[in-house]
Structures are given as structure tokens and as C-alpha cells.
Amino acid sequence: MTEASRLGRIHGEASQVRCSTYISYDDEQSIAEKGAYVKAKGLGGVIQWELNEGYLKSAAAGERNPLLKAIAASVLQ
């Protein structure tokens, strides 16, 4: 697994339209690694730009927001 994929980044060239495509995303693993970085560097915190995209309405109570749960586990504890 590459560092870019571990940290939630994909970069590719779109040859037919001659432009670059950059996609950024987070999952529980990338959030945990970013949280470890924040703690190791003694930074003041993190920002989550869009909260609703990680919400899983059909999941059991307590499991509906795994990204927010990952932030709490990796940064706040």
C-alpha cells in the first residue's frame, strides 16, 4: 500500500482531457494515522470539513458515524 493510498489520496492523469485529477478522502485508517501525527507533533487539533458524508443512517446506534468515532479515538484520547 502506498503512502498516498494510506492517507486517502488518489492522483491520476486524464489523458483524453489533458488535465489532472486529485481525489482526497478519509477512512478510519487514514484518520488514525493523521491523529497519530497530530499527537506526535503536539498540534492543537484537527478540522473535519464535512461531517455528513461519513454518516451511516442504517447502522446500529453507536456505529453510525465511524469517521467521527475514529477522530475521537485517535485525537481526543
Secondary structure, DSSP 8 states (H G I E B T S, - for coil): --HHHHTTEEEEEETTTTEEEEEE---HHHHHHHHHHHHHHT------S-SGGG--TTS-TT-S-HHHHHHIIIII-
